[in-house]
């Protein structure tokens, strides 16, 4: 893969993290404050990993938003089923 395509994939991964932050923040409608705070901490960690892997591993930077989306869904599902989180 050439350098410009690798760079584009890295940028795409970083751009896809932005809507993920929106999902994490608006989760406060169904989740308690401590869960939203932990979502924001996880998002900061995902951003840090994406920035560090931006040049060397752009596919990892591209995969991180999808991993974050799976994490968000799993935590909200667990909270709904086992902790009775409701809107």
PDB file with SEQRES, HELIX, SHEET and CRYST1 records, atoms N, CA, C and O in Angstrom:
SEQRES   1 A   87  UNK UNK UNK UNK UNK UNK UNK UNK UNK UNK UNK UNK UNK          
SEQRES   2 A   87  UNK UNK UNK UNK UNK UNK UNK UNK UNK UNK UNK UNK UNK          
SEQRES   3 A   87  UNK UNK UNK UNK UNK UNK UNK UNK UNK UNK UNK UNK UNK          
SEQRES   4 A   87  UNK UNK UNK UNK UNK UNK UNK UNK UNK UNK UNK UNK UNK          
SEQRES   5 A   87  UNK UNK UNK UNK UNK UNK UNK UNK UNK UNK UNK UNK UNK          
SEQRES   6 A   87  UNK UNK UNK UNK UNK UNK UNK UNK UNK UNK UNK UNK UNK          
SEQRES   7 A   87  UNK UNK UNK UNK UNK UNK UNK UNK UNK                          
HELIX    1 AA1 UNK A    3  UNK A   26  1                                  24    
HELIX    2 AA2 UNK A   27  UNK A   29  5                                   3    
HELIX    3 AA3 UNK A   33  UNK A   52  1                                  20    
HELIX    4 AA4 UNK A   58  UNK A   82  1                                  25    
CRYST1    1.000    1.000    1.000  90.00  90.00  90.00 P 1           1          
ATOM      1  N   UNK A   1       0.849  -1.163   0.000  1.00  0.00           N  
ATOM      2  CA  UNK A   1       0.000   0.000   0.000  1.00  0.00           C  
ATOM      3  C   UNK A   1       0.900   1.232   0.000  1.00  0.00           C  
ATOM      4  O   UNK A   1       1.872   1.305   0.751  1.00  0.00           O  
ATOM      5  N   UNK A   2       0.563   2.194  -0.849  1.00  0.00           N  
ATOM      6  CA  UNK A   2       1.415   3.376  -0.930  1.00  0.00           C  
ATOM      7  C   UNK A   2       1.178   4.319   0.244  1.00  0.00           C  
ATOM      8  O   UNK A   2       0.224   4.163   1.007  1.00  0.00           O  
ATOM      9  N   UNK A   3       2.054   5.285   0.368  1.00  0.00           N  
ATOM     10  CA  UNK A   3       2.050   6.166   1.534  1.00  0.00           C  
ATOM     11  C   UNK A   3       0.798   7.031   1.606  1.00  0.00           C  
ATOM     12  O   UNK A   3       0.260   7.251   2.691  1.00  0.00           O  
ATOM     13  N   UNK A   4       0.330   7.521   0.463  1.00  0.00           N  
ATOM     14  CA  UNK A   4      -0.850   8.392   0.502  1.00  0.00           C  
ATOM     15  C   UNK A   4      -2.104   7.618   0.909  1.00  0.00           C  
ATOM     16  O   UNK A   4      -2.957   8.149   1.621  1.00  0.00           O  
ATOM     17  N   UNK A   5      -2.218   6.375   0.465  1.00  0.00           N  
ATOM     18  CA  UNK A   5      -3.376   5.567   0.864  1.00  0.00           C  
ATOM     19  C   UNK A   5      -3.317   5.236   2.348  1.00  0.00           C  
ATOM     20  O   UNK A   5      -4.342   5.233   3.029  1.00  0.00           O  
ATOM     21  N   UNK A   6      -2.119   4.957   2.849  1.00  0.00           N  
ATOM     22  CA  UNK A   6      -1.970   4.677   4.282  1.00  0.00           C  
ATOM     23  C   UNK A   6      -2.324   5.912   5.104  1.00  0.00           C  
ATOM     24  O   UNK A   6      -2.985   5.809   6.138  1.00  0.00           O  
ATOM     25  N   UNK A   7      -1.886   7.069   4.645  1.00  0.00           N  
ATOM     26  CA  UNK A   7      -2.215   8.308   5.352  1.00  0.00           C  
ATOM     27  C   UNK A   7      -3.705   8.591   5.344  1.00  0.00           C  
ATOM     28  O   UNK A   7      -4.262   9.069   6.333  1.00  0.00           O  
ATOM     29  N   UNK A   8      -4.351   8.291   4.220  1.00  0.00           N  
ATOM     30  CA  UNK A   8      -5.798   8.510   4.126  1.00  0.00           C  
ATOM     31  C   UNK A   8      -6.553   7.605   5.092  1.00  0.00           C  
ATOM     32  O   UNK A   8      -7.534   8.026   5.706  1.00  0.00           O  
ATOM     33  N   UNK A   9      -6.097   6.368   5.224  1.00  0.00           N  
ATOM     34  CA  UNK A   9      -6.754   5.458   6.165  1.00  0.00           C  
ATOM     35  C   UNK A   9      -6.578   5.933   7.603  1.00  0.00           C  
ATOM     36  O   UNK A   9      -7.501   5.839   8.412  1.00  0.00           O  
ATOM     37  N   UNK A  10      -5.397   6.440   7.915  1.00  0.00           N  
ATOM     38  CA  UNK A  10      -5.164   6.978   9.254  1.00  0.00           C  
ATOM     39  C   UNK A  10      -6.056   8.168   9.549  1.00  0.00           C  
ATOM     40  O   UNK A  10      -6.635   8.269  10.630  1.00  0.00           O  
ATOM     41  N   UNK A  11      -6.167   9.076   8.574  1.00  0.00           N  
ATOM     42  CA  UNK A  11      -7.039  10.240   8.760  1.00  0.00           C  
ATOM     43  C   UNK A  11      -8.496   9.826   8.893  1.00  0.00           C  
ATOM     44  O   UNK A  11      -9.238  10.386   9.701  1.00  0.00           O  
ATOM     45  N   UNK A  12      -8.899   8.853   8.105  1.00  0.00           N  
ATOM     46  CA  UNK A  12     -10.283   8.380   8.185  1.00  0.00           C  
ATOM     47  C   UNK A  12     -10.586   7.807   9.567  1.00  0.00           C  
ATOM     48  O   UNK A  12     -11.668   8.024  10.112  1.00  0.00           O  
ATOM     49  N   UNK A  13      -9.631   7.078  10.126  1.00  0.00           N  
ATOM     50  CA  UNK A  13      -9.812   6.553  11.476  1.00  0.00           C  
ATOM     51  C   UNK A  13      -9.952   7.657  12.510  1.00  0.00           C  
ATOM     52  O   UNK A  13     -10.779   7.564  13.417  1.00  0.00           O  
ATOM     53  N   UNK A  14      -9.141   8.708  12.371  1.00  0.00           N  
ATOM     54  CA  UNK A  14      -9.241   9.829  13.313  1.00  0.00           C  
ATOM     55  C   UNK A  14     -10.564  10.569  13.160  1.00  0.00           C  
ATOM     56  O   UNK A  14     -11.177  10.959  14.154  1.00  0.00           O  
ATOM     57  N   UNK A  15     -11.002  10.761  11.929  1.00  0.00           N  
ATOM     58  CA  UNK A  15     -12.267  11.464  11.693  1.00  0.00           C  
ATOM     59  C   UNK A  15     -13.443  10.659  12.236  1.00  0.00           C  
ATOM     60  O   UNK A  15     -14.401  11.235  12.752  1.00  0.00           O  
ATOM     61  N   UNK A  16     -13.381   9.349  12.124  1.00  0.00           N  
ATOM     62  CA  UNK A  16     -14.477   8.499  12.613  1.00  0.00           C  
ATOM     63  C   UNK A  16     -14.558   8.454  14.135  1.00  0.00           C  
ATOM     64  O   UNK A  16     -15.563   8.002  14.683  1.00  0.00           O  
ATOM     65  N   UNK A  17     -13.533   8.907  14.818  1.00  0.00           N  
ATOM     66  CA  UNK A  17     -13.602   8.963  16.277  1.00  0.00           C  
ATOM     67  C   UNK A  17     -14.495  10.109  16.764  1.00  0.00           C  
ATOM     68  O   UNK A  17     -15.009  10.056  17.881  1.00  0.00           O  
ATOM     69  N   UNK A  18     -14.683  11.138  15.943  1.00  0.00           N  
ATOM     70  CA  UNK A  18     -15.468  12.307  16.373  1.00  0.00           C  
ATOM     71  C   UNK A  18     -16.931  11.942  16.632  1.00  0.00           C  
ATOM     72  O   UNK A  18     -17.445  12.278  17.699  1.00  0.00           O  
ATOM     73  N   UNK A  19     -17.635  11.265  15.701  1.00  0.00           N  
ATOM     74  CA  UNK A  19     -19.020  10.895  16.022  1.00  0.00           C  
ATOM     75  C   UNK A  19     -19.126   9.919  17.187  1.00  0.00           C  
ATOM     76  O   UNK A  19     -20.148   9.867  17.871  1.00  0.00           O  
ATOM     77  N   UNK A  20     -18.075   9.154  17.406  1.00  0.00           N  
ATOM     78  CA  UNK A  20     -18.079   8.233  18.540  1.00  0.00           C  
ATOM     79  C   UNK A  20     -18.115   9.002  19.858  1.00  0.00           C  
ATOM     80  O   UNK A  20     -18.773   8.579  20.809  1.00  0.00           O  
ATOM     81  N   UNK A  21     -17.412  10.126  19.913  1.00  0.00           N  
ATOM     82  CA  UNK A  21     -17.463  10.963  21.119  1.00  0.00           C  
ATOM     83  C   UNK A  21     -18.885  11.462  21.350  1.00  0.00           C  
ATOM     84  O   UNK A  21     -19.349  11.513  22.490  1.00  0.00           O  
ATOM     85  N   UNK A  22     -19.575  11.829  20.279  1.00  0.00           N  
ATOM     86  CA  UNK A  22     -20.962  12.273  20.409  1.00  0.00           C  
ATOM     87  C   UNK A  22     -21.830  11.170  21.017  1.00  0.00           C  
ATOM     88  O   UNK A  22     -22.624  11.430  21.921  1.00  0.00           O  
ATOM     89  N   UNK A  23     -21.679   9.944  20.524  1.00  0.00           N  
ATOM     90  CA  UNK A  23     -22.448   8.824  21.084  1.00  0.00           C  
ATOM     91  C   UNK A  23     -22.127   8.615  22.557  1.00  0.00           C  
ATOM     92  O   UNK A  23     -23.021   8.367  23.366  1.00  0.00           O  
ATOM     93  N   UNK A  24     -20.856   8.717  22.897  1.00  0.00           N  
ATOM     94  CA  UNK A  24     -20.454   8.515  24.284  1.00  0.00           C  
ATOM     95  C   UNK A  24     -21.063   9.581  25.191  1.00  0.00           C  
ATOM     96  O   UNK A  24     -21.508   9.272  26.297  1.00  0.00           O  
ATOM     97  N   UNK A  25     -21.087  10.821  24.736  1.00  0.00           N  
ATOM     98  CA  UNK A  25     -21.593  11.907  25.588  1.00  0.00           C  
ATOM     99  C   UNK A  25     -23.109  11.842  25.729  1.00  0.00           C  
ATOM    100  O   UNK A  25     -23.631  12.031  26.828  1.00  0.00           O  
ATOM    101  N   UNK A  26     -23.823  11.578  24.645  1.00  0.00           N  
ATOM    102  CA  UNK A  26     -25.285  11.532  24.743  1.00  0.00           C  
ATOM    103  C   UNK A  26     -25.784  10.260  25.404  1.00  0.00           C  
ATOM    104  O   UNK A  26     -26.989  10.102  25.600  1.00  0.00           O  
ATOM    105  N   UNK A  27     -24.894   9.359  25.748  1.00  0.00           N  
ATOM    106  CA  UNK A  27     -25.298   8.173  26.499  1.00  0.00           C  
ATOM    107  C   UNK A  27     -25.779   8.540  27.893  1.00  0.00           C  
ATOM    108  O   UNK A  27     -26.358   7.708  28.592  1.00  0.00           O  
ATOM    109  N   UNK A  28     -25.547   9.768  28.297  1.00  0.00           N  
ATOM    110  CA  UNK A  28     -26.045  10.242  29.579  1.00  0.00           C  
ATOM    111  C   UNK A  28     -27.561  10.228  29.662  1.00  0.00           C  
ATOM    112  O   UNK A  28     -28.120  10.350  30.753  1.00  0.00           O  
ATOM    113  N   UNK A  29     -28.233  10.082  28.532  1.00  0.00           N  
ATOM    114  CA  UNK A  29     -29.689   9.978  28.551  1.00  0.00           C  
ATOM    115  C   UNK A  29     -30.157   8.640  29.112  1.00  0.00           C  
ATOM    116  O   UNK A  29     -31.269   8.543  29.629  1.00  0.00           O  
ATOM    117  N   UNK A  30     -29.324   7.611  29.017  1.00  0.00           N  
ATOM    118  CA  UNK A  30     -29.717   6.286  29.503  1.00  0.00           C  
ATOM    119  C   UNK A  30     -28.761   5.725  30.546  1.00  0.00           C  
ATOM    120  O   UNK A  30     -29.107   4.774  31.248  1.00  0.00           O  
ATOM    121  N   UNK A  31     -27.588   6.284  30.657  1.00  0.00           N  
ATOM    122  CA  UNK A  31     -26.571   5.746  31.566  1.00  0.00           C  
ATOM    123  C   UNK A  31     -26.292   6.753  32.681  1.00  0.00           C  
ATOM    124  O   UNK A  31     -26.485   7.953  32.488  1.00  0.00           O  
ATOM    125  N   UNK A  32     -25.843   6.285  33.835  1.00  0.00           N  
ATOM    126  CA  UNK A  32     -25.492   7.206  34.919  1.00  0.00           C  
ATOM    127  C   UNK A  32     -24.217   7.991  34.589  1.00  0.00           C  
ATOM    128  O   UNK A  32     -23.487   7.670  33.650  1.00  0.00           O  
ATOM    129  N   UNK A  33     -23.981   9.020  35.387  1.00  0.00           N  
ATOM    130  CA  UNK A  33     -22.854   9.923  35.115  1.00  0.00           C  
ATOM    131  C   UNK A  33     -21.521   9.204  35.129  1.00  0.00           C  
ATOM    132  O   UNK A  33     -20.633   9.536  34.343  1.00  0.00           O  
ATOM    133  N   UNK A  34     -21.364   8.228  36.006  1.00  0.00           N  
ATOM    134  CA  UNK A  34     -20.075   7.545  36.096  1.00  0.00           C  
ATOM    135  C   UNK A  34     -19.805   6.692  34.860  1.00  0.00           C  
ATOM    136  O   UNK A  34     -18.650   6.499  34.481  1.00  0.00           O  
ATOM    137  N   UNK A  35     -20.857   6.184  34.233  1.00  0.00           N  
ATOM    138  CA  UNK A  35     -20.668   5.424  32.995  1.00  0.00           C  
ATOM    139  C   UNK A  35     -20.277   6.359  31.850  1.00  0.00           C  
ATOM    140  O   UNK A  35     -19.429   6.019  31.026  1.00  0.00           O  
ATOM    141  N   UNK A  36     -20.898   7.532  31.806  1.00  0.00           N  
ATOM    142  CA  UNK A  36     -20.546   8.506  30.773  1.00  0.00           C  
ATOM    143  C   UNK A  36     -19.117   8.994  30.969  1.00  0.00           C  
ATOM    144  O   UNK A  36     -18.381   9.170  29.998  1.00  0.00           O  
ATOM    145  N   UNK A  37     -18.725   9.213  32.215  1.00  0.00           N  
ATOM    146  CA  UNK A  37     -17.345   9.625  32.486  1.00  0.00           C  
ATOM    147  C   UNK A  37     -16.360   8.544  32.050  1.00  0.00           C  
ATOM    148  O   UNK A  37     -15.295   8.851  31.514  1.00  0.00           O  
ATOM    149  N   UNK A  38     -16.710   7.292  32.276  1.00  0.00           N  
ATOM    150  CA  UNK A  38     -15.814   6.214  31.835  1.00  0.00           C  
ATOM    151  C   UNK A  38     -15.802   6.105  30.312  1.00  0.00           C  
ATOM    152  O   UNK A  38     -14.772   5.761  29.731  1.00  0.00           O  
ATOM    153  N   UNK A  39     -16.927   6.392  29.656  1.00  0.00           N  
ATOM    154  CA  UNK A  39     -16.939   6.427  28.193  1.00  0.00           C  
ATOM    155  C   UNK A  39     -15.978   7.490  27.667  1.00  0.00           C  
ATOM    156  O   UNK A  39     -15.242   7.250  26.709  1.00  0.00           O  
ATOM    157  N   UNK A  40     -15.987   8.652  28.289  1.00  0.00           N  
ATOM    158  CA  UNK A  40     -15.102   9.734  27.842  1.00  0.00           C  
ATOM    159  C   UNK A  40     -13.641   9.361  28.070  1.00  0.00           C  
ATOM    160  O   UNK A  40     -12.787   9.679  27.243  1.00  0.00           O  
ATOM    161  N   UNK A  41     -13.348   8.695  29.172  1.00  0.00           N  
ATOM    162  CA  UNK A  41     -11.974   8.235  29.422  1.00  0.00           C  
ATOM    163  C   UNK A  41     -11.565   7.211  28.366  1.00  0.00           C  
ATOM    164  O   UNK A  41     -10.447   7.263  27.852  1.00  0.00           O  
ATOM    165  N   UNK A  42     -12.456   6.288  28.044  1.00  0.00           N  
ATOM    166  CA  UNK A  42     -12.161   5.293  27.009  1.00  0.00           C  
ATOM    167  C   UNK A  42     -11.945   5.983  25.668  1.00  0.00           C  
ATOM    168  O   UNK A  42     -11.054   5.594  24.913  1.00  0.00           O  
ATOM    169  N   UNK A  43     -12.751   7.007  25.358  1.00  0.00           N  
ATOM    170  CA  UNK A  43     -12.576   7.726  24.101  1.00  0.00           C  
ATOM    171  C   UNK A  43     -11.218   8.422  24.051  1.00  0.00           C  
ATOM    172  O   UNK A  43     -10.561   8.428  23.010  1.00  0.00           O  
ATOM    173  N   UNK A  44     -10.802   8.999  25.156  1.00  0.00           N  
ATOM    174  CA  UNK A  44      -9.478   9.637  25.198  1.00  0.00           C  
ATOM    175  C   UNK A  44      -8.374   8.609  24.970  1.00  0.00           C  
ATOM    176  O   UNK A  44      -7.391   8.894  24.285  1.00  0.00           O  
ATOM    177  N   UNK A  45      -8.529   7.429  25.534  1.00  0.00           N  
ATOM    178  CA  UNK A  45      -7.547   6.366  25.302  1.00  0.00           C  
ATOM    179  C   UNK A  45      -7.555   5.916  23.840  1.00  0.00           C  
ATOM    180  O   UNK A  45      -6.496   5.681  23.259  1.00  0.00           O  
ATOM    181  N   UNK A  46      -8.732   5.797  23.253  1.00  0.00           N  
ATOM    182  CA  UNK A  46      -8.813   5.438  21.836  1.00  0.00           C  
ATOM    183  C   UNK A  46      -8.153   6.501  20.964  1.00  0.00           C  
ATOM    184  O   UNK A  46      -7.460   6.174  20.001  1.00  0.00           O  
ATOM    185  N   UNK A  47      -8.366   7.766  21.299  1.00  0.00           N  
ATOM    186  CA  UNK A  47      -7.739   8.850  20.545  1.00  0.00           C  
ATOM    187  C   UNK A  47      -6.229   8.801  20.685  1.00  0.00           C  
ATOM    188  O   UNK A  47      -5.508   8.983  19.703  1.00  0.00           O  
ATOM    189  N   UNK A  48      -5.748   8.561  21.878  1.00  0.00           N  
ATOM    190  CA  UNK A  48      -4.306   8.471  22.099  1.00  0.00           C  
ATOM    191  C   UNK A  48      -3.699   7.313  21.304  1.00  0.00           C  
ATOM    192  O   UNK A  48      -2.648   7.473  20.683  1.00  0.00           O  
ATOM    193  N   UNK A  49      -4.344   6.167  21.319  1.00  0.00           N  
ATOM    194  CA  UNK A  49      -3.850   5.017  20.556  1.00  0.00           C  
ATOM    195  C   UNK A  49      -3.896   5.314  19.055  1.00  0.00           C  
ATOM    196  O   UNK A  49      -2.975   4.955  18.322  1.00  0.00           O  
ATOM    197  N   UNK A  50      -4.964   5.965  18.601  1.00  0.00           N  
ATOM    198  CA  UNK A  50      -5.080   6.294  17.176  1.00  0.00           C  
ATOM    199  C   UNK A  50      -3.995   7.276  16.750  1.00  0.00           C  
ATOM    200  O   UNK A  50      -3.421   7.137  15.670  1.00  0.00           O  
ATOM    201  N   UNK A  51      -3.714   8.257  17.584  1.00  0.00           N  
ATOM    202  CA  UNK A  51      -2.665   9.218  17.237  1.00  0.00           C  
ATOM    203  C   UNK A  51      -1.293   8.565  17.216  1.00  0.00           C  
ATOM    204  O   UNK A  51      -0.457   8.899  16.377  1.00  0.00           O  
ATOM    205  N   UNK A  52      -1.056   7.642  18.127  1.00  0.00           N  
ATOM    206  CA  UNK A  52       0.239   6.961  18.166  1.00  0.00           C  
ATOM    207  C   UNK A  52       0.405   5.983  16.999  1.00  0.00           C  
ATOM    208  O   UNK A  52       1.522   5.780  16.522  1.00  0.00           O  
ATOM    209  N   UNK A  53      -0.681   5.383  16.539  1.00  0.00           N  
ATOM    210  CA  UNK A  53      -0.592   4.403  15.457  1.00  0.00           C  
ATOM    211  C   UNK A  53      -0.946   5.006  14.099  1.00  0.00           C  
ATOM    212  O   UNK A  53      -1.068   4.280  13.113  1.00  0.00           O  
ATOM    213  N   UNK A  54      -1.110   6.307  14.043  1.00  0.00           N  
ATOM    214  CA  UNK A  54      -1.549   7.010  12.843  1.00  0.00           C  
ATOM    215  C   UNK A  54      -0.634   6.745  11.648  1.00  0.00           C  
ATOM    216  O   UNK A  54      -1.124   6.478  10.550  1.00  0.00           O  
ATOM    217  N   UNK A  55       0.662   6.811  11.835  1.00  0.00           N  
ATOM    218  CA  UNK A  55       1.616   6.655  10.729  1.00  0.00           C  
ATOM    219  C   UNK A  55       2.021   5.201  10.491  1.00  0.00           C  
ATOM    220  O   UNK A  55       2.066   4.743   9.349  1.00  0.00           O  
ATOM    221  N   UNK A  56       2.310   4.492  11.552  1.00  0.00           N  
ATOM    222  CA  UNK A  56       2.856   3.141  11.389  1.00  0.00           C  
ATOM    223  C   UNK A  56       1.796   2.091  11.116  1.00  0.00           C  
ATOM    224  O   UNK A  56       2.014   1.176  10.322  1.00  0.00           O  
ATOM    225  N   UNK A  57       0.651   2.218  11.768  1.00  0.00           N  
ATOM    226  CA  UNK A  57      -0.416   1.215  11.620  1.00  0.00           C  
ATOM    227  C   UNK A  57      -1.749   1.907  11.345  1.00  0.00           C  
ATOM    228  O   UNK A  57      -2.600   1.979  12.233  1.00  0.00           O  
ATOM    229  N   UNK A  58      -1.941   2.414  10.138  1.00  0.00           N  
ATOM    230  CA  UNK A  58      -3.184   3.146   9.860  1.00  0.00           C  
ATOM    231  C   UNK A  58      -4.428   2.264   9.912  1.00  0.00           C  
ATOM    232  O   UNK A  58      -5.523   2.760  10.179  1.00  0.00           O  
ATOM    233  N   UNK A  59      -4.277   0.967   9.662  1.00  0.00           N  
ATOM    234  CA  UNK A  59      -5.448   0.090   9.767  1.00  0.00           C  
ATOM    235  C   UNK A  59      -5.923  -0.034  11.206  1.00  0.00           C  
ATOM    236  O   UNK A  59      -7.119  -0.186  11.456  1.00  0.00           O  
ATOM    237  N   UNK A  60      -5.002   0.030  12.147  1.00  0.00           N  
ATOM    238  CA  UNK A  60      -5.396   0.031  13.557  1.00  0.00           C  
ATOM    239  C   UNK A  60      -6.150   1.313  13.884  1.00  0.00           C  
ATOM    240  O   UNK A  60      -7.161   1.283  14.587  1.00  0.00           O  
ATOM    241  N   UNK A  61      -5.658   2.436  13.376  1.00  0.00           N  
ATOM    242  CA  UNK A  61      -6.355   3.707  13.596  1.00  0.00           C  
ATOM    243  C   UNK A  61      -7.751   3.668  12.980  1.00  0.00           C  
ATOM    244  O   UNK A  61      -8.684   4.271  13.510  1.00  0.00           O  
ATOM    245  N   UNK A  62      -7.893   2.964  11.870  1.00  0.00           N  
ATOM    246  CA  UNK A  62      -9.198   2.837  11.232  1.00  0.00           C  
ATOM    247  C   UNK A  62     -10.112   1.884  11.996  1.00  0.00           C  
ATOM    248  O   UNK A  62     -11.329   2.071  11.996  1.00  0.00           O  
ATOM    249  N   UNK A  63      -9.556   0.879  12.637  1.00  0.00           N  
ATOM    250  CA  UNK A  63     -10.361  -0.106  13.369  1.00  0.00           C  
ATOM    251  C   UNK A  63     -10.820   0.408  14.730  1.00  0.00           C  
ATOM    252  O   UNK A  63     -11.819  -0.078  15.260  1.00  0.00           O  
ATOM    253  N   UNK A  64     -10.124   1.366  15.301  1.00  0.00           N  
ATOM    254  CA  UNK A  64     -10.451   1.828  16.656  1.00  0.00           C  
ATOM    255  C   UNK A  64     -11.863   2.404  16.792  1.00  0.00           C  
ATOM    256  O   UNK A  64     -12.519   2.119  17.794  1.00  0.00           O  
ATOM    257  N   UNK A  65     -12.369   3.199  15.842  1.00  0.00           N  
ATOM    258  CA  UNK A  65     -13.761   3.660  16.000  1.00  0.00           C  
ATOM    259  C   UNK A  65     -14.766   2.515  16.026  1.00  0.00           C  
ATOM    260  O   UNK A  65     -15.766   2.584  16.741  1.00  0.00           O  
ATOM    261  N   UNK A  66     -14.511   1.471  15.258  1.00  0.00           N  
ATOM    262  CA  UNK A  66     -15.430   0.328  15.255  1.00  0.00           C  
ATOM    263  C   UNK A  66     -15.345  -0.450  16.564  1.00  0.00           C  
ATOM    264  O   UNK A  66     -16.358  -0.927  17.077  1.00  0.00           O  
ATOM    265  N   UNK A  67     -14.146  -0.574  17.095  1.00  0.00           N  
ATOM    266  CA  UNK A  67     -14.000  -1.206  18.409  1.00  0.00           C  
ATOM    267  C   UNK A  67     -14.691  -0.375  19.487  1.00  0.00           C  
ATOM    268  O   UNK A  67     -15.316  -0.922  20.395  1.00  0.00           O  
ATOM    269  N   UNK A  68     -14.576   0.943  19.384  1.00  0.00           N  
ATOM    270  CA  UNK A  68     -15.254   1.825  20.331  1.00  0.00           C  
ATOM    271  C   UNK A  68     -16.765   1.728  20.223  1.00  0.00           C  
ATOM    272  O   UNK A  68     -17.469   1.816  21.229  1.00  0.00           O  
ATOM    273  N   UNK A  69     -17.265   1.549  19.014  1.00  0.00           N  
ATOM    274  CA  UNK A  69     -18.705   1.398  18.821  1.00  0.00           C  
ATOM    275  C   UNK A  69     -19.203   0.092  19.429  1.00  0.00           C  
ATOM    276  O   UNK A  69     -20.261   0.060  20.057  1.00  0.00           O  
ATOM    277  N   UNK A  70     -18.450  -0.975  19.244  1.00  0.00           N  
ATOM    278  CA  UNK A  70     -18.813  -2.262  19.849  1.00  0.00           C  
ATOM    279  C   UNK A  70     -18.787  -2.155  21.367  1.00  0.00           C  
ATOM    280  O   UNK A  70     -19.673  -2.686  22.036  1.00  0.00           O  
ATOM    281  N   UNK A  71     -17.782  -1.476  21.923  1.00  0.00           N  
ATOM    282  CA  UNK A  71     -17.673  -1.276  23.373  1.00  0.00           C  
ATOM    283  C   UNK A  71     -18.884  -0.496  23.891  1.00  0.00           C  
ATOM    284  O   UNK A  71     -19.468  -0.861  24.911  1.00  0.00           O  
ATOM    285  N   UNK A  72     -19.261   0.574  23.193  1.00  0.00           N  
ATOM    286  CA  UNK A  72     -20.396   1.406  23.591  1.00  0.00           C  
ATOM    287  C   UNK A  72     -21.678   0.574  23.621  1.00  0.00           C  
ATOM    288  O   UNK A  72     -22.437   0.624  24.589  1.00  0.00           O  
ATOM    289  N   UNK A  73     -21.909  -0.189  22.556  1.00  0.00           N  
ATOM    290  CA  UNK A  73     -23.116  -1.006  22.492  1.00  0.00           C  
ATOM    291  C   UNK A  73     -23.126  -2.066  23.589  1.00  0.00           C  
ATOM    292  O   UNK A  73     -24.159  -2.297  24.218  1.00  0.00           O  
ATOM    293  N   UNK A  74     -21.993  -2.708  23.822  1.00  0.00           N  
ATOM    294  CA  UNK A  74     -21.918  -3.768  24.832  1.00  0.00           C  
ATOM    295  C   UNK A  74     -22.171  -3.218  26.234  1.00  0.00           C  
ATOM    296  O   UNK A  74     -22.878  -3.843  27.024  1.00  0.00           O  
ATOM    297  N   UNK A  75     -21.605  -2.068  26.546  1.00  0.00           N  
ATOM    298  CA  UNK A  75     -21.801  -1.485  27.882  1.00  0.00           C  
ATOM    299  C   UNK A  75     -23.248  -1.061  28.072  1.00  0.00           C  
ATOM    300  O   UNK A  75     -23.827  -1.302  29.131  1.00  0.00           O  
ATOM    301  N   UNK A  76     -23.843  -0.432  27.062  1.00  0.00           N  
ATOM    302  CA  UNK A  76     -25.243  -0.020  27.203  1.00  0.00           C  
ATOM    303  C   UNK A  76     -26.177  -1.225  27.261  1.00  0.00           C  
ATOM    304  O   UNK A  76     -27.166  -1.201  27.995  1.00  0.00           O  
ATOM    305  N   UNK A  77     -25.885  -2.266  26.510  1.00  0.00           N  
ATOM    306  CA  UNK A  77     -26.696  -3.480  26.594  1.00  0.00           C  
ATOM    307  C   UNK A  77     -26.586  -4.101  27.988  1.00  0.00           C  
ATOM    308  O   UNK A  77     -27.594  -4.478  28.585  1.00  0.00           O  
ATOM    309  N   UNK A  78     -25.361  -4.205  28.502  1.00  0.00           N  
ATOM    310  CA  UNK A  78     -25.155  -4.761  29.835  1.00  0.00           C  
ATOM    311  C   UNK A  78     -25.886  -3.920  30.886  1.00  0.00           C  
ATOM    312  O   UNK A  78     -26.520  -4.468  31.788  1.00  0.00           O  
ATOM    313  N   UNK A  79     -25.800  -2.605  30.771  1.00  0.00           N  
ATOM    314  CA  UNK A  79     -26.486  -1.732  31.713  1.00  0.00           C  
ATOM    315  C   UNK A  79     -27.993  -1.869  31.638  1.00  0.00           C  
ATOM    316  O   UNK A  79     -28.678  -1.803  32.659  1.00  0.00           O  
ATOM    317  N   UNK A  80     -28.511  -2.057  30.443  1.00  0.00           N  
ATOM    318  CA  UNK A  80     -29.952  -2.214  30.289  1.00  0.00           C  
ATOM    319  C   UNK A  80     -30.424  -3.549  30.859  1.00  0.00           C  
ATOM    320  O   UNK A  80     -31.421  -3.597  31.578  1.00  0.00           O  
ATOM    321  N   UNK A  81     -29.731  -4.606  30.551  1.00  0.00           N  
ATOM    322  CA  UNK A  81     -30.177  -5.941  30.953  1.00  0.00           C  
ATOM    323  C   UNK A  81     -29.928  -6.205  32.433  1.00  0.00           C  
ATOM    324  O   UNK A  81     -30.808  -6.720  33.125  1.00  0.00           O  
ATOM    325  N   UNK A  82     -28.756  -5.864  32.919  1.00  0.00           N  
ATOM    326  CA  UNK A  82     -28.379  -6.261  34.276  1.00  0.00           C  
ATOM    327  C   UNK A  82     -28.461  -5.142  35.317  1.00  0.00           C  
ATOM    328  O   UNK A  82     -28.614  -5.424  36.506  1.00  0.00           O  
ATOM    329  N   UNK A  83     -28.363  -3.889  34.894  1.00  0.00           N  
ATOM    330  CA  UNK A  83     -28.359  -2.784  35.856  1.00  0.00           C  
ATOM    331  C   UNK A  83     -29.606  -1.909  35.771  1.00  0.00           C  
ATOM    332  O   UNK A  83     -29.721  -0.918  36.491  1.00  0.00           O  
ATOM    333  N   UNK A  84     -30.540  -2.276  34.891  1.00  0.00           N  
ATOM    334  CA  UNK A  84     -31.823  -1.572  34.739  1.00  0.00           C  
ATOM    335  C   UNK A  84     -31.673  -0.103  34.370  1.00  0.00           C  
ATOM    336  O   UNK A  84     -32.395   0.748  34.890  1.00  0.00           O  
ATOM    337  N   UNK A  85     -30.736   0.197  33.473  1.00  0.00           N  
ATOM    338  CA  UNK A  85     -30.632   1.560  32.963  1.00  0.00           C  
ATOM    339  C   UNK A  85     -31.760   1.771  31.968  1.00  0.00           C  
ATOM    340  O   UNK A  85     -31.966   0.948  31.075  1.00  0.00           O  
ATOM    341  N   UNK A  86     -32.485   2.858  32.115  1.00  0.00           N  
ATOM    342  CA  UNK A  86     -33.562   3.179  31.181  1.00  0.00           C  
ATOM    343  C   UNK A  86     -33.506   4.654  30.850  1.00  0.00           C  
ATOM    344  O   UNK A  86     -32.881   5.446  31.557  1.00  0.00           O  
ATOM    345  N   UNK A  87     -34.167   5.007  29.768  1.00  0.00           N  
ATOM    346  CA  UNK A  87     -34.195   6.407  29.343  1.00  0.00           C  
ATOM    347  C   UNK A  87     -35.213   7.181  30.151  1.00  0.00           C  
ATOM    348  O   UNK A  87     -35.385   8.382  29.939  1.00  0.00           O  
TER     349      UNK A  87                                                      
END                                                                             
